Amino acid sequence: MKRALIVFGIIIAFLAFFFLTRNQPTNTVKDSSKDSLPENKQSLSVFTENLEVPWEIVFLPNENALVTERPGKVRLIENGVLRPNPVVSISEVEAIGEGGLLGMALHPDFKDNSYVYLYYTYQSRGNIRNKVARFAFDGNSLVFERNIIEEIPGSNFHNGGRILFGPDKLLYITTGDAQNPALAQNTSSLAGKILRISDEGDTPADNPFGNEVFSYGHRNPQGLAFDENNILWATEHGPSARDEINRIEKGGNYGWPEVTGSEERNGVISPVVQSGGNTWAPSGMTFYNNFLYFTGLRGQALFRFNKETKEITEVLLNGFGRLRTIVLGPNGHFYITTNNKDGRGIPGPGDDKIIQALPDSLN
């Protein structure tokens, strides 16, 4: 009888505990970072590291990637792994100041001809110059094929350096003023311009000044991108802030050095937006879902620009430091390079890196 009472007491205690606790909250920690985004959108990771001032990324048809390093090397990222040895080391590259091996672009018919175009700084008869040269990629190495355009004025600073094939299959090239501002207003000079040439280096018949110049009055443009309407946009470094986002028009004068920031003058195209007293030091740019995304070197952030409202939002501030380039990869991810080993940043462990991020995860 005593044993039965003990068992009955245990059952009563268990039932009381069950009814008292079944509606009570459990002691868990909620991850509020996943409230607004599904788990597969929480993507921000290091894609590749231990690079030496990476300047440009292009993805090949097989989804491997080529990366330029400013000291003069092109690296291959194969199946997500950085190949130890470069696919080419260009001894001619003069990596001084902001110069060196900079922009890169694939020929629109790369699948057929394997052509890769490189923009870099070099020495010519004792002067600093920039050029675009064409190489052929055989899957393992880049082999020099020919020079496309040479003798672009260069300097320790203000070398421009971005190259991009447009929807017209012509090559667009940004050049800096080579620390000689007057050259930017001289349409006979290649400095301080956006150039447009054929894939062989010829001048298109409809270029506005009968030479390679497409637009002029630029100080140091470092970003180029076409939007969904095939309109060309550029980012540009201003003097002591007053950085710019410009909508590029054929034959347009963008004012430097006579007009900067919000100043206006007849015959000069004003920036769509400019940074005022802030400094972005904008470089690479791309379009995604009708928004323009661009990297900031001194701004140390990724910025998103709304063309309709002209609003600019900082969308990536994760302590990665100076950001140089952004491209949209074939898998729908952004790939963003750091430039903390360029002499102006503070290198951290693993620098320089390529950061991978899903665009829709950036707020």
N, C-alpha and C positions, 0 to 999 in steps of 0.2 A: 504493500500500500504506500509506503514511504517513497519507493522508487517511482511509482506512478505519479505521485505528487511532484517530484523533482522534474520528470519529463514534461508534465503539464505546465510547470512554471517556465521551463525553457521555451516551450512553444509560444506561450503568452508573451514572453519578453521579445521573441523574434518578430511576432506579428506587430507588436507595439513599435518596435524599431522601424519595420518596413513602412507602416502607415505614417509615421512621423517624418521620414526622410525621403519618401518617394517623390515629393514635389519640391524638395529643396535644391538650390543650384549647386552644381559641382564646383570644386575648387580648381578651375583651369584658367590659364592666361590667354586672352584673346589677341591674335595677331591682327591689329587694326590696319596694317599696311596692305592687307589683302581684301579689305572691304570693297574698294572701288574697282579692283582688277582681278580677273580670274588668275589662278595660280600660274598658268602658262604664260602670263604677261609679265611676271615678275622677273624680267631678264636683264641683267647688267653684269657683264663678266669680262675678264681679260681674255682676249682671243689669242694674242701673241705678245711676247715681251722680249726684253734685252735687244732692242733695236737701237741704231745709232742715228738719231734725228730723222725719223721717217717723214717723208714729205708728201708722197702720193701713193694711192692704192688703186689698182685696177683688177677687176675680176675677169678671168679667162672663161671661155665657153664651157670648160670642164669644172668650173667653180673653184679652181685653185686661184691664187692671187699673186700678183707681182707688187712689190713695194720698193720705192726709191728711198735710199738713205743719202743724206746731203753730202757726206764725204766722197760719194762717187760710186756706190754699189747699188745693184738691184738684187733684191732677195725674193725667193720663191716660197710661198706658203702652200704646202702640198698636203691635201687632206687634213687641213687644220694644223699641220706641224711645220715650223720654220726649218727649211733646209739649211744645214750648217754653213755651206759655202755659197757665196753669191753666184748668180747666173751670169753676171758681168761685173768687172771692176774697171771703171773708166779712168785711166791715168791722166787724161787731159783735163778732168774736172778740177776747177780752182775753188776749193771750199773755204772761202774767206768771208768774214762777216756774215751777212745773210745769204751769200752766194753759195753755189755748189750744184749738186744734182737735185733738181726741183721737180717740175711737173712731168707727167707721163700720160699718154693716151694710146688706146688701141685704134688701129685703122678700122673704119666701119666694115670693111670686108676682111677682117682678121682671119676668119675661118678659112679663107682662100689664100691669103698672102702672108699671114703670120707677122705683119708689120706692127712694131711698137715704136712710138715717137717719144723722145726724151728731150727735155729742156734743161740746159745746164750752163754754168759759168765757166769761162776758160780765158786763157791769155792769148792775145793776138798782137804781135808786134809791140809788145811791152804795155799794152792796154788791156783792161778788164772788159770782156765782152760776154754776151750770152748768145746761145744758138739753139736751134732745134735740129736734132739728128734722128735718122731713122735706122732702126735695128730690126733684124728678123729673129724670131724666137722658134727654136727647134724642139722645144719641150724640156731642154736641159740647160741651154745657154742662149744668151743674146749676142748676135753677131752684127757688127757695124755694117750698114748697107750704104748710106750716103747722108750728106748734110742737106737739110731742107731749107734752112734760112740761117745766115750767119751775121756777125758784126752788129748785133743788137747792143747798144751802149749798156755797159754794166759798171758796177761800183761795189764797194764793200756793203752798201745798203741800197735798198730800193731797186731790186731786180725783177719785181713781179714774179713770173714763173709758172702760172697756171696755163695749161693747154687743154683744149676740148674740141672734139669734132662735133659740129652742129648737125641738125636735121638735114641741112643742105649738103652734107658730106664735106664741108670745108673746115679747115683747121683754124680755130680762134686761139689767140695767144695774148696773155697779159704781160706788159713790160712796164717796169718802173722808170722814174725820171733819172735814175743813175746819179742821184744827188746833184743834178743840174736842172733845177726847176724850169728854166727857160725852154728846154728841149720839149717839154710837154705841149707847148703851144705851137711848135714848129711841125707842120704836117709833112715836112720832108725828112724828119728824123723818126727813127723807130722807137725812141725812148718816150715813156709816159703815154703809152697807147694801148689800145686793143687792136691787134693785127688780125687780118683774115687772109688766108692763102689756100691754095689747093694742096692736095696730099703730096704733090711733087714740088711744092714751093712756088708755083706760078701765081701771078696776081689775077684774081677774078676780074672779068671785064667790067662789072658793075661796082667795083670798089670806088669810093667817092673821090679819091685824090689821085687816081692813076698809079698808085703804089700799094704797098701792103697794108696801109693804115685804114682801119675801119672806124675808129673813134679816137678822140684825142683829149688833151687836158686832164690826164690822169696822173696821180702822184705815185701810188704804189698799189695797184689792184692785184689781189691774190686769190680771188674766188670767181668762178664762172659757172653758170648753170642756166639751162633753158627750162622754162616752165611748161605747163600743160598746153599752152597756146603757142609754143615755140618762140616765145619772147625771151631775149637774152638779158640776164641780170649779172651784176658784178658787185663784189665787196671791195672796198678800198680803204687803205690806211690814210687817215688825215694827219695834219700837223698838230701835235699837242692835243690829242683827242680829235673831235670833229670827224670821226670815221664815218663812212658812207655806205649806203646800199643804193646802187644806181640801176635804172632801167636803160639798157644800152640801145641807142638808135644809130643807124648808119650815118656817118658823117657828123655825129654829135660832138659838141665841145663841152666838156665837163668841168672847165673852169680853172683848173690848177695851172699856175700858182696865183692867178689874178682873183679868183673867187673861191672861197672855202665855206664849208658848213652851210648855214642858212642864208648866206648872202646871195643876192640875185643880180643878174645883169642881162641885158638883151643879148640874145644869141648864145647864151649859156644854159645848159640843162642842169637844173638843180637836182640834188639827190632826192630820192623818194623818201628817205629818212636818214638822219644823221645823229651822231651820238652826243652832240653838244659838248658839255664839259666832261663827259665820261669817256673812257678809253676802252674800246673793245679789242682793237688790233685784229680785225676780222680777217679770216683766211678762207679755208675751204667752205663750199656751200653745196646744197642739194635741195631738191623739191620733193615733198612727200605730202599727199592729200591736200594739195593746193597751198601748203605752208612752205615757206623757205626756212631752212635750217642752216645756220652758219656757226663756225667755230670761232672762239676768241682766244688769242694768245695772252695778252695782258689781262683781258677780261676773265680768263681761266674758266670759261663756261661754254655750254652749247646754248645758242640762242634760237628762238623760233619767231619768225616774222609773219604777221598776218597782212597780206597784201590789201585786203579790203579795209581794215580798221587802222592800218599802219602801226599796230601794237607789236611791241617786242617783249618777249618773255624769256627769262632765263630758265631753261628746263633741265639742265644737268650741272649740278655743283657738288660733286662728290670727292673733291680733294684730289683730282687727277692732275691738276696743274695746267700748264699751257697746252691748248688744244689747237692742232694745225689743220687737219683735214677730216672731212666727213663724206662718206659715200654710202649709197644704198646697195647692199649686196643682193645677189640673186635669190637668197633665202628670205628676203624681206627684212633683214636686220640692218641697222646702221653700224658702220665701222668707223671709229674715230681714233685718230692718232694723237698721242701726246708728243710734245717737243720740250721736255724738261732738260735735255742734254744739249740744247742749242747755244749755251753760253749765257742765257738770260733767265733760265729757270733753276729750280732746286731739285736735282734728281733724287728720286726715291728708289726703294728696292724694286728691281725689275725694269726700271725705265731704260729706254722709252718703250711704250706699250701701244697696242691697238686694242681699244675697248669695243666690245660688242654689246648692242642694246636693241631691244625691240622698240620701234618708234612709239607705239601706242602705250608703252609703259612709262614714257617720260611725261612728267607733269610739271 
